[in-house]
Amino acid sequence: MHQQGVMRLVTSLDEIEAIRTPMAKNNSKYVSVILLSRVIRLEEVRCVTPEIVSAFYTADSEDGGCHSHFQERGAES
């Protein structure tokens, strides 16, 4: 399980590039996975890919989701 990471704000370019990917064109729900892979940096992972995000996204959603986790941590700063 990944314990340490940083998440930056999503830019318009992030959204445009995510929407243009073939996976997102086939499944619009995949856009969020692509966006997360672009904005999350994990301490122990050199390059966060959509495959990595899709592997932990389901597990994280059981306790409120990674979105809420990052929002809570951002609110503490």
C-alpha positions in Angstrom: 0.0 0.0 0.0 1.3 3.5 -0.9 1.6 5.6 2.2 3.3 8.9 1.0 2.4 11.0 -2.0 1.6 14.4 -3.4 -1.3 15.5 -5.6 -1.2 18.6 -7.6 -4.2 20.5 -9.1 -5.5 19.3 -12.5 -4.9 21.6 -15.4 -6.9 22.1 -18.5 -4.2 20.4 -20.5 -4.4 17.3 -18.2 -8.1 17.1 -18.9 -7.8 17.6 -22.7 -5.0 14.9 -22.9 -7.0 12.5 -20.7 -10.1 12.8 -22.8 -8.1 12.2 -26.0 -6.7 8.9 -24.9 -8.1 5.8 -26.7 -9.1 4.2 -23.4 -11.1 7.3 -22.3 -12.8 7.4 -25.7 -14.0 3.8 -25.1 -14.9 4.3 -21.5 -15.6 7.8 -20.2 -15.2 6.6 -16.5 -11.5 5.9 -17.3 -10.8 9.6 -17.6 -10.6 9.9 -13.8 -8.0 7.1 -13.7 -5.9 8.9 -16.3 -6.2 12.2 -14.6 -5.2 10.8 -11.3 -2.1 9.2 -12.9 -1.1 12.6 -14.2 -1.5 14.5 -10.9 -0.4 12.0 -8.3 3.3 11.4 -7.3 4.0 8.5 -5.0 7.2 8.5 -3.0 8.2 5.0 -3.9 7.0 5.0 -7.5 9.0 6.7 -10.2 6.2 7.0 -12.8 2.5 6.6 -11.8 0.7 5.1 -14.7 -3.1 4.5 -15.2 -2.5 0.8 -14.6 -1.0 1.6 -11.2 -3.9 4.0 -10.3 -6.5 1.4 -11.4 -4.9 -1.1 -9.2 -5.2 1.0 -6.0 -8.3 3.1 -6.9 -10.8 0.3 -6.1 -9.1 -0.5 -2.8 -9.0 3.1 -1.7 -12.6 3.7 -2.6 -13.7 1.3 0.2 -12.6 3.9 2.8 -14.0 7.0 1.1 -11.8 7.1 -2.0 -8.4 8.5 -2.8 -10.1 11.8 -3.7 -11.4 12.4 -0.2 -8.1 11.2 1.3 -6.1 13.8 -0.7 -8.7 16.5 0.0 -8.5 15.8 3.7 -4.7 16.0 3.7 -4.8 19.2 1.6 -7.1 20.8 4.1 -4.6 20.0 6.9 -1.8 22.0 5.2 
